[in-house]
Amino acid sequence: MYYVYILTSQKDTAMYIGVTNDLRRRLREHKNEQAEGFTKQYHLHKLVHFEEYSEIQAAIAREKQLKHWSRNKKNALVESKNPQWYDWSAPPENHPNEVKS
């Protein structure tokens, strides 16, 4: 499986969109600041959205599509499934009781 994901800072001021075949590993790299660049510089560790794909080509196409969207459109995407901007990489006890599908 392949994942397209959106990370933000704790105050949701900056946003990063990436693609990976191992979401847990990639999130660990971001949180441990092993990933050089934008996410490390702005401390983007909060997973607010992710999508799963069976084909890498589809995941890359979606990543590129999202990167061209306006910030308002990206915010609306996050809020459509995660209106409170919960951190899905946080321990399960910190997750909301209901998730919009």
MMTF fields as JSON, N, C-alpha, C and O atoms, coordinates in Angstrom:
{
  "mmtfVersion": "1.0.0",
  "mmtfProducer": "UNKNOWN",
  "numBonds": 403,
  "numAtoms": 404,
  "numGroups": 101,
  "numChains": 1,
  "numModels": 1,
  "chainsPerModel": [1],
  "groupsPerChain": [101],
  "chainIdList": ["A"],
  "bondAtomList": [4, 2, 8, 6, 12, 10, 16, 14, 20, 18, 24, 22, 28, 26, 32, 30, 36, 34, 40, 38, 44, 42, 48, 46, 52, 50, 56, 54, 60, 58, 64, 62, 68, 66, 72, 70, 76, 74, 80, 78, 84, 82, 88, 86, 92, 90, 96, 94, 100, 98, 104, 102, 108, 106, 112, 110, 116, 114, 120, 118, 124, 122, 128, 126, 132, 130, 136, 134, 140, 138, 144, 142, 148, 146, 152, 150, 156, 154, 160, 158, 164, 162, 168, 166, 172, 170, 176, 174, 180, 178, 184, 182, 188, 186, 192, 190, 196, 194, 200, 198, 204, 202, 208, 206, 212, 210, 216, 214, 220, 218, 224, 222, 228, 226, 232, 230, 236, 234, 240, 238, 244, 242, 248, 246, 252, 250, 256, 254, 260, 258, 264, 262, 268, 266, 272, 270, 276, 274, 280, 278, 284, 282, 288, 286, 292, 290, 296, 294, 300, 298, 304, 302, 308, 306, 312, 310, 316, 314, 320, 318, 324, 322, 328, 326, 332, 330, 336, 334, 340, 338, 344, 342, 348, 346, 352, 350, 356, 354, 360, 358, 364, 362, 368, 366, 372, 370, 376, 374, 380, 378, 384, 382, 388, 386, 392, 390, 396, 394, 400, 398],
  "bondOrderList": [1, 1, 1, 1, 1, 1, 1, 1, 1, 1, 1, 1, 1, 1, 1, 1, 1, 1, 1, 1, 1, 1, 1, 1, 1, 1, 1, 1, 1, 1, 1, 1, 1, 1, 1, 1, 1, 1, 1, 1, 1, 1, 1, 1, 1, 1, 1, 1, 1, 1, 1, 1, 1, 1, 1, 1, 1, 1, 1, 1, 1, 1, 1, 1, 1, 1, 1, 1, 1, 1, 1, 1, 1, 1, 1, 1, 1, 1, 1, 1, 1, 1, 1, 1, 1, 1, 1, 1, 1, 1, 1, 1, 1, 1, 1, 1, 1, 1, 1, 1],
  "groupList": [{"groupName": "MET", "atomNameList": ["N", "CA", "C", "O"], "elementList": ["N", "C", "C", "O"], "formalChargeList": [0, 0, 0, 0], "bondAtomList": [1, 0, 2, 1, 3, 2], "bondOrderList": [1, 1, 2], "singleLetterCode": "M", "chemCompType": "L-PEPTIDE LINKING"}, {"groupName": "TYR", "atomNameList": ["N", "CA", "C", "O"], "elementList": ["N", "C", "C", "O"], "formalChargeList": [0, 0, 0, 0], "bondAtomList": [1, 0, 2, 1, 3, 2], "bondOrderList": [1, 1, 2], "singleLetterCode": "Y", "chemCompType": "L-PEPTIDE LINKING"}, {"groupName": "VAL", "atomNameList": ["N", "CA", "C", "O"], "elementList": ["N", "C", "C", "O"], "formalChargeList": [0, 0, 0, 0], "bondAtomList": [1, 0, 2, 1, 3, 2], "bondOrderList": [1, 1, 2], "singleLetterCode": "V", "chemCompType": "L-PEPTIDE LINKING"}, {"groupName": "ILE", "atomNameList": ["N", "CA", "C", "O"], "elementList": ["N", "C", "C", "O"], "formalChargeList": [0, 0, 0, 0], "bondAtomList": [1, 0, 2, 1, 3, 2], "bondOrderList": [1, 1, 2], "singleLetterCode": "I", "chemCompType": "L-PEPTIDE LINKING"}, {"groupName": "LEU", "atomNameList": ["N", "CA", "C", "O"], "elementList": ["N", "C", "C", "O"], "formalChargeList": [0, 0, 0, 0], "bondAtomList": [1, 0, 2, 1, 3, 2], "bondOrderList": [1, 1, 2], "singleLetterCode": "L", "chemCompType": "L-PEPTIDE LINKING"}, {"groupName": "THR", "atomNameList": ["N", "CA", "C", "O"], "elementList": ["N", "C", "C", "O"], "formalChargeList": [0, 0, 0, 0], "bondAtomList": [1, 0, 2, 1, 3, 2], "bondOrderList": [1, 1, 2], "singleLetterCode": "T", "chemCompType": "L-PEPTIDE LINKING"}, {"groupName": "SER", "atomNameList": ["N", "CA", "C", "O"], "elementList": ["N", "C", "C", "O"], "formalChargeList": [0, 0, 0, 0], "bondAtomList": [1, 0, 2, 1, 3, 2], "bondOrderList": [1, 1, 2], "singleLetterCode": "S", "chemCompType": "L-PEPTIDE LINKING"}, {"groupName": "GLN", "atomNameList": ["N", "CA", "C", "O"], "elementList": ["N", "C", "C", "O"], "formalChargeList": [0, 0, 0, 0], "bondAtomList": [1, 0, 2, 1, 3, 2], "bondOrderList": [1, 1, 2], "singleLetterCode": "Q", "chemCompType": "L-PEPTIDE LINKING"}, {"groupName": "LYS", "atomNameList": ["N", "CA", "C", "O"], "elementList": ["N", "C", "C", "O"], "formalChargeList": [0, 0, 0, 0], "bondAtomList": [1, 0, 2, 1, 3, 2], "bondOrderList": [1, 1, 2], "singleLetterCode": "K", "chemCompType": "L-PEPTIDE LINKING"}, {"groupName": "ASP", "atomNameList": ["N", "CA", "C", "O"], "elementList": ["N", "C", "C", "O"], "formalChargeList": [0, 0, 0, 0], "bondAtomList": [1, 0, 2, 1, 3, 2], "bondOrderList": [1, 1, 2], "singleLetterCode": "D", "chemCompType": "L-PEPTIDE LINKING"}, {"groupName": "ALA", "atomNameList": ["N", "CA", "C", "O"], "elementList": ["N", "C", "C", "O"], "formalChargeList": [0, 0, 0, 0], "bondAtomList": [1, 0, 2, 1, 3, 2], "bondOrderList": [1, 1, 2], "singleLetterCode": "A", "chemCompType": "L-PEPTIDE LINKING"}, {"groupName": "GLY", "atomNameList": ["N", "CA", "C", "O"], "elementList": ["N", "C", "C", "O"], "formalChargeList": [0, 0, 0, 0], "bondAtomList": [1, 0, 2, 1, 3, 2], "bondOrderList": [1, 1, 2], "singleLetterCode": "G", "chemCompType": "PEPTIDE LINKING"}, {"groupName": "ASN", "atomNameList": ["N", "CA", "C", "O"], "elementList": ["N", "C", "C", "O"], "formalChargeList": [0, 0, 0, 0], "bondAtomList": [1, 0, 2, 1, 3, 2], "bondOrderList": [1, 1, 2], "singleLetterCode": "N", "chemCompType": "L-PEPTIDE LINKING"}, {"groupName": "ARG", "atomNameList": ["N", "CA", "C", "O"], "elementList": ["N", "C", "C", "O"], "formalChargeList": [0, 0, 0, 0], "bondAtomList": [1, 0, 2, 1, 3, 2], "bondOrderList": [1, 1, 2], "singleLetterCode": "R", "chemCompType": "L-PEPTIDE LINKING"}, {"groupName": "GLU", "atomNameList": ["N", "CA", "C", "O"], "elementList": ["N", "C", "C", "O"], "formalChargeList": [0, 0, 0, 0], "bondAtomList": [1, 0, 2, 1, 3, 2], "bondOrderList": [1, 1, 2], "singleLetterCode": "E", "chemCompType": "L-PEPTIDE LINKING"}, {"groupName": "HIS", "atomNameList": ["N", "CA", "C", "O"], "elementList": ["N", "C", "C", "O"], "formalChargeList": [0, 0, 0, 0], "bondAtomList": [1, 0, 2, 1, 3, 2], "bondOrderList": [1, 1, 2], "singleLetterCode": "H", "chemCompType": "L-PEPTIDE LINKING"}, {"groupName": "PHE", "atomNameList": ["N", "CA", "C", "O"], "elementList": ["N", "C", "C", "O"], "formalChargeList": [0, 0, 0, 0], "bondAtomList": [1, 0, 2, 1, 3, 2], "bondOrderList": [1, 1, 2], "singleLetterCode": "F", "chemCompType": "L-PEPTIDE LINKING"}, {"groupName": "TRP", "atomNameList": ["N", "CA", "C", "O"], "elementList": ["N", "C", "C", "O"], "formalChargeList": [0, 0, 0, 0], "bondAtomList": [1, 0, 2, 1, 3, 2], "bondOrderList": [1, 1, 2], "singleLetterCode": "W", "chemCompType": "L-PEPTIDE LINKING"}, {"groupName": "PRO", "atomNameList": ["N", "CA", "C", "O"], "elementList": ["N", "C", "C", "O"], "formalChargeList": [0, 0, 0, 0], "bondAtomList": [1, 0, 2, 1, 3, 2], "bondOrderList": [1, 1, 2], "singleLetterCode": "P", "chemCompType": "L-PEPTIDE LINKING"}],
  "groupTypeList": [0, 1, 1, 2, 1, 3, 4, 5, 6, 7, 8, 9, 5, 10, 0, 1, 3, 11, 2, 5, 12, 9, 4, 13, 13, 13, 4, 13, 14, 15, 8, 12, 14, 7, 10, 14, 11, 16, 5, 8, 7, 1, 15, 4, 15, 8, 4, 2, 15, 16, 14, 14, 1, 6, 14, 3, 7, 10, 10, 3, 10, 13, 14, 8, 7, 4, 8, 15, 17, 6, 13, 12, 8, 8, 12, 10, 4, 2, 14, 6, 8, 12, 18, 7, 17, 1, 9, 17, 6, 10, 18, 18, 14, 12, 15, 18, 12, 14, 2, 8, 6],
  "groupIdList": [1, 2, 3, 4, 5, 6, 7, 8, 9, 10, 11, 12, 13, 14, 15, 16, 17, 18, 19, 20, 21, 22, 23, 24, 25, 26, 27, 28, 29, 30, 31, 32, 33, 34, 35, 36, 37, 38, 39, 40, 41, 42, 43, 44, 45, 46, 47, 48, 49, 50, 51, 52, 53, 54, 55, 56, 57, 58, 59, 60, 61, 62, 63, 64, 65, 66, 67, 68, 69, 70, 71, 72, 73, 74, 75, 76, 77, 78, 79, 80, 81, 82, 83, 84, 85, 86, 87, 88, 89, 90, 91, 92, 93, 94, 95, 96, 97, 98, 99, 100, 101],
  "secStructList": [7, 3, 3, 3, 3, 3, 3, 3, 7, 6, 6, 1, 7, 1, 3, 3, 3, 3, 3, 3, 1, 7, 2, 2, 2, 2, 2, 2, 2, 2, 2, 6, 6, 7, 1, 7, 1, 2, 2, 2, 2, 6, 6, 7, 7, 3, 3, 3, 3, 3, 3, 3, 3, 1, 1, 2, 2, 2, 2, 2, 2, 2, 2, 2, 2, 2, 2, 6, 1, 7, 2, 2, 2, 2, 2, 2, 2, 2, 2, 2, 2, 7, 6, 6, 7, 7, 7, 6, 6, 1, 7, 4, 4, 4, 1, 7, 1, 7, 7, 7, 7],
  "xCoordList": [0.839, 0.0, 0.884, 2.036, 0.297, 0.975, 0.065, -1.161, 0.681, -0.073, 0.313, 1.49, -0.695, -0.516, -0.942, -2.006, -0.121, -0.408, -0.17, 0.577, -0.84, -0.677, -0.243, -0.889, 0.857, 1.36, 1.214, 1.295, 0.998, 0.996, 1.802, 2.218, 2.011, 2.632, 1.559, 0.373, 1.956, 0.993, -0.069, -1.213, 0.295, -0.67, -1.307, -2.007, -1.058, -1.648, -1.299, -2.095, -0.119, 0.246, 0.945, 0.797, 1.696, 2.376, 1.841, 1.326, 1.966, 1.398, 2.377, 3.006, 2.49, 3.351, 2.564, 1.818, 2.724, 2.07, 3.158, 4.077, 3.046, 4.042, 3.409, 2.202, 4.249, 3.809, 4.836, 6.034, 4.364, 5.249, 4.603, 3.393, 5.421, 4.886, 4.867, 4.428, 5.341, 5.354, 5.06, 5.972, 3.792, 3.373, 3.947, 4.411, 3.923, 4.462, 5.934, 6.357, 6.716, 8.145, 8.367, 9.186, 7.637, 7.829, 7.448, 8.126, 6.369, 5.978, 7.038, 7.343, 7.599, 8.667, 9.867, 10.472, 10.203, 11.31, 11.02, 11.898, 9.795, 9.432, 9.498, 10.067, 8.927, 8.895, 10.292, 10.562, 11.177, 12.556, 13.447, 14.657, 12.836, 13.514, 14.685, 15.733, 14.481, 15.46, 15.233, 16.112, 14.07, 13.742, 14.204, 13.615, 15.248, 15.786, 14.813, 14.009, 14.899, 14.132, 12.982, 13.049, 11.923, 10.78, 10.152, 9.894, 9.899, 9.213, 10.07, 9.548, 11.372, 12.271, 12.348, 12.288, 12.481, 12.616, 11.398, 11.538, 10.203, 8.977, 8.303, 7.177, 8.978, 8.468, 7.065, 6.131, 6.942, 5.653, 5.552, 6.091, 4.859, 4.776, 3.347, 3.132, 2.387, 0.979, 0.295, 0.103, -0.07, -0.742, -2.229, -2.936, -2.702, -4.109, -4.94, -6.169, -4.263, -4.998, -4.103, -2.897, -4.71, -3.978, -4.96, -6.128, -4.465, -5.245, -4.406, -3.182, -5.06, -4.379, -4.607, -5.716, -3.554, -3.614, -2.899, -1.912, -3.393, -2.748, -1.657, -0.784, -1.695, -0.719, 0.085, -0.481, 1.399, 2.263, 1.954, 2.03, 1.609, 1.319, 0.119, 0.12, -0.891, -2.077, -1.728, -2.211, -0.891, -0.493, 0.313, 0.085, 1.236, 2.055, 1.198, 1.385, 0.269, -0.628, -1.456, -1.644, -1.95, -2.75, -1.891, -2.332, -0.677, 0.228, 0.442, 0.357, 0.717, 0.939, -0.312, -0.229, -1.476, -2.733, -2.916, -3.209, -2.744, -2.942, -1.944, -2.292, -0.727, 0.293, -0.052, 0.444, -0.884, -1.296, -2.58, -2.981, -3.214, -4.44, -4.112, -3.005, -5.08, -4.942, -4.97, -5.423, -4.477, -4.504, -5.945, -6.211, -6.869, -8.273, -8.852, -9.604, -8.512, -9.017, -8.417, -9.115, -7.127, -6.489, -7.119, -7.372, -7.371, -8.028, -9.39, -9.751, -10.143, -11.474, -11.371, -12.217, -10.349, -10.141, -9.901, -10.523, -9.012, -8.733, -10.008, -10.348, -10.706, -11.899, -13.051, -13.939, -13.059, -14.133, -14.082, -15.115, -12.906, -12.754, -12.259, -12.405, -11.679, -11.044, -11.308, -10.383, -12.569, -12.931, -12.186, -12.041, -11.72, -10.999, -9.482, -8.738, -9.031, -7.603, -6.836, -5.759, -7.396, -6.704, -5.433, -5.324, -4.491, -3.247, -3.435, -3.437, -3.595, -3.833, -2.61, -2.721, -1.454, -0.265, -0.123, 0.78, -1.0, -0.994, -1.534, -2.176, -1.28, -1.825, -3.344, -4.008, -3.902, -5.348, -6.246, -7.342, -5.816, -6.67, -6.873, -7.77, -6.05, -6.19, -7.01, -7.226, -7.473, -8.271, -9.717, -10.181, -10.423, -11.839, -12.671, -12.262, -13.834, -14.733, -15.354, -15.623, -15.584, -16.21, -15.307, -14.686, -15.254, -14.504, -15.465, -16.183, -15.485, -16.345, -15.722, -14.513, -16.547, -16.017, -16.49, -16.143],
  "yCoordList": [-1.188, 0.0, 1.253, 1.236, 2.322, 3.613, 4.652, 4.545, 5.646, 6.641, 8.047, 8.36, 8.878, 10.315, 10.9, 10.561, 11.771, 12.265, 13.767, 14.357, 14.358, 15.785, 15.951, 15.447, 16.661, 17.014, 18.514, 19.291, 18.907, 20.326, 20.514, 19.55, 21.765, 22.11, 22.062, 21.933, 22.163, 22.118, 23.206, 23.0, 24.349, 25.447, 25.485, 26.438, 24.437, 24.307, 25.473, 25.839, 26.053, 27.2, 26.805, 27.489, 25.727, 25.247, 23.862, 23.16, 23.474, 22.202, 21.533, 22.192, 20.215, 19.426, 18.248, 17.602, 17.964, 16.82, 15.897, 16.329, 14.613, 13.645, 12.337, 12.14, 11.437, 10.099, 9.099, 9.38, 7.932, 6.899, 5.532, 5.419, 4.501, 3.137, 2.566, 1.435, 3.344, 2.904, 4.121, 4.838, 4.34, 5.553, 5.62, 6.678, 4.52, 4.54, 4.909, 5.744, 4.292, 4.598, 6.062, 6.746, 6.531, 7.906, 8.912, 9.925, 8.638, 9.533, 9.543, 10.596, 8.379, 8.294, 9.136, 9.841, 9.059, 9.864, 11.356, 12.129, 11.754, 13.169, 13.581, 14.624, 12.778, 13.133, 13.178, 14.002, 12.295, 12.277, 13.248, 13.308, 13.999, 15.003, 14.412, 15.04, 13.178, 12.529, 12.94, 12.765, 13.479, 13.928, 15.374, 16.281, 15.578, 16.926, 17.783, 17.27, 19.081, 19.998, 20.668, 20.972, 20.89, 21.693, 21.184, 21.972, 19.874, 19.344, 19.492, 19.75, 19.334, 19.503, 20.975, 21.309, 21.84, 23.273, 23.834, 24.666, 23.38, 23.931, 23.003, 23.263, 21.931, 20.983, 20.484, 20.591, 19.948, 19.434, 17.956, 17.098, 17.668, 16.308, 15.825, 14.659, 16.666, 16.361, 15.819, 16.549, 14.539, 13.9, 14.227, 13.759, 15.028, 15.442, 14.812, 14.882, 14.194, 13.566, 12.541, 12.747, 11.423, 10.467, 9.698, 9.53, 9.239, 8.46, 7.258, 7.352, 6.136, 4.889, 4.549, 4.691, 4.102, 3.731, 2.408, 2.11, 1.622, 0.344, 0.499, -0.361, 1.569, 1.8, 3.07, 4.115, 2.973, 4.126, 5.274, 6.439, 4.959, 6.016, 6.856, 8.077, 6.204, 6.924, 7.792, 8.918, 7.274, 8.038, 9.273, 10.361, 9.108, 10.242, 11.28, 12.482, 10.822, 11.757, 12.553, 13.758, 11.885, 12.573, 13.563, 14.678, 13.172, 14.079, 15.345, 16.455, 15.182, 16.338, 17.203, 18.431, 16.549, 17.291, 18.146, 19.338, 17.533, 18.26, 19.401, 20.458, 19.202, 20.247, 21.482, 22.573, 21.319, 22.46, 23.128, 24.167, 22.542, 23.128, 24.35, 24.475, 25.242, 26.387, 25.893, 24.785, 26.736, 26.366, 26.162, 25.242, 26.989, 26.848, 25.509, 24.883, 25.075, 23.8, 22.631, 21.661, 22.72, 21.688, 21.657, 20.583, 22.826, 22.889, 22.217, 21.47, 22.476, 21.87, 20.351, 19.638, 19.854, 18.408, 17.819, 16.822, 18.42, 17.936, 17.97, 16.99, 19.084, 19.256, 18.348, 18.09, 17.858, 16.961, 15.618, 14.971, 15.197, 13.922, 14.105, 13.209, 15.256, 15.496, 16.944, 17.756, 17.273, 18.671, 19.32, 20.542, 18.529, 19.084, 19.091, 19.499, 18.646, 18.583, 17.753, 18.147, 16.607, 15.705, 15.175, 15.092, 14.824, 14.215, 12.705, 12.053, 12.142, 10.704, 9.88, 8.663, 10.495, 9.75, 9.702, 9.045, 10.387, 10.367, 9.023, 8.299, 8.685, 7.436, 7.378, 8.414, 6.176, 6.019, 6.684, 7.132, 6.756, 7.377, 8.87, 9.484, 9.444, 10.861, 11.084, 12.227, 9.998, 10.118, 10.451, 10.133, 11.086, 11.394, 10.116, 9.1, 10.182, 9.026, 8.753, 7.6, 9.782, 9.624, 10.194, 11.244, 9.491, 9.948, 9.983, 9.014, 11.087, 11.174, 10.349, 10.401, 9.593, 8.799, 9.343, 8.801],
  "zCoordList": [0.0, 0.0, 0.0, 0.433, -0.499, -0.563, 0.081, 0.029, 0.68, 1.427, 0.993, 0.809, 0.837, 0.677, 2.012, 2.53, 2.569, 3.916, 4.006, 3.226, 4.994, 5.262, 6.712, 7.631, 6.898, 8.224, 8.422, 7.471, 9.664, 10.012, 11.286, 11.93, 11.63, 12.903, 13.986, 13.68, 15.216, 16.325, 16.207, 16.611, 15.662, 15.528, 14.141, 13.798, 13.341, 12.003, 11.078, 10.213, 11.258, 10.435, 9.139, 8.126, 9.157, 7.952, 7.62, 8.491, 6.356, 5.899, 4.936, 4.108, 5.063, 4.183, 3.637, 4.373, 2.355, 1.717, 1.201, 0.505, 1.552, 1.12, 0.704, 0.84, 0.189, -0.21, 0.312, 0.322, 0.743, 1.277, 1.127, 0.93, 1.222, 1.233, 2.648, 2.858, 3.615, 5.017, 5.892, 6.305, 6.164, 6.867, 8.28, 8.704, 9.007, 10.383, 10.404, 11.203, 9.531, 9.468, 9.102, 9.714, 8.109, 7.649, 8.728, 8.902, 9.45, 10.543, 11.634, 12.193, 11.941, 12.94, 12.488, 13.295, 11.21, 10.688, 10.829, 11.21, 10.522, 10.68, 12.147, 12.47, 13.032, 14.458, 15.071, 15.944, 14.617, 15.112, 14.346, 14.567, 13.453, 12.631, 11.856, 11.705, 11.364, 10.493, 9.042, 8.198, 8.758, 7.405, 7.264, 7.85, 6.492, 6.303, 5.5, 4.721, 5.699, 4.875, 5.593, 6.784, 4.828, 5.267, 6.554, 7.464, 6.651, 7.839, 9.086, 10.171, 8.945, 10.091, 10.487, 11.67, 9.505, 9.766, 10.495, 11.392, 10.111, 10.681, 11.687, 12.111, 12.069, 13.085, 12.728, 13.523, 11.538, 11.067, 11.431, 10.732, 12.525, 13.051, 13.216, 13.547, 12.999, 13.282, 12.024, 11.052, 12.049, 10.913, 10.972, 11.864, 10.026, 10.046, 8.938, 8.959, 7.963, 6.861, 6.189, 6.052, 5.767, 4.936, 4.075, 4.427, 2.948, 1.994, 1.586, 1.494, 1.342, 0.998, -0.477, -0.992, -1.142, -2.555, -2.774, -2.101, -3.706, -4.017, -5.073, -5.188, -5.831, -6.905, -6.635, -6.31, -6.77, -6.525, -7.485, -7.096, -8.723, -9.698, -9.255, -9.41, -8.708, -8.232, -7.032, -6.916, -6.139, -4.954, -5.35, -4.821, -6.261, -6.704, -7.421, -7.231, -8.234, -8.931, -7.928, -8.095, -6.89, -5.87, -5.092, -4.816, -4.736, -4.032, -4.857, -4.331, -6.134, -7.016, -7.112, -7.108, -7.2, -7.269, -6.018, -6.113, -4.845, -3.586, -3.429, -2.904, -3.873, -3.75, -4.58, -4.301, -5.583, -6.407, -5.914, -6.438, -4.925, -4.379, -3.529, -3.004, -3.402, -2.501, -1.057, -0.77, -0.164, 1.258, 1.723, 2.497, 1.274, 1.679, 1.241, 1.988, 0.058, -0.448, 0.343, 0.638, 0.687, 1.514, 2.904, 3.45, 3.469, 4.779, 4.728, 5.637, 3.675, 3.528, 3.425, 3.965, 2.742, 2.654, 4.036, 4.401, 4.801, 6.161, 6.99, 7.652, 6.956, 7.788, 7.383, 8.195, 6.152, 5.719, 6.446, 6.617, 6.871, 7.583, 9.015, 9.846, 9.297, 10.59, 11.009, 11.041, 11.33, 11.586, 12.755, 12.79, 13.697, 14.846, 14.647, 15.539, 13.492, 13.179, 14.209, 14.656, 14.58, 15.499, 14.852, 13.629, 15.687, 15.228, 15.19, 16.234, 13.984, 13.842, 14.201, 14.345, 14.35, 14.763, 16.281, 16.799, 16.988, 18.455, 18.95, 18.189, 20.211, 20.763, 20.608, 20.654, 20.425, 20.182, 21.222, 20.884, 22.456, 23.478, 23.225, 23.804, 22.374, 22.024, 20.762, 20.358, 20.13, 18.912, 19.263, 20.357, 18.345, 18.592, 18.58, 18.019, 19.204, 19.236, 17.882, 17.548, 17.105, 15.796, 14.72, 14.887, 13.64, 12.479, 11.313, 11.067, 10.597, 9.418, 8.31, 8.089, 7.62, 6.502, 5.177, 4.128]
}
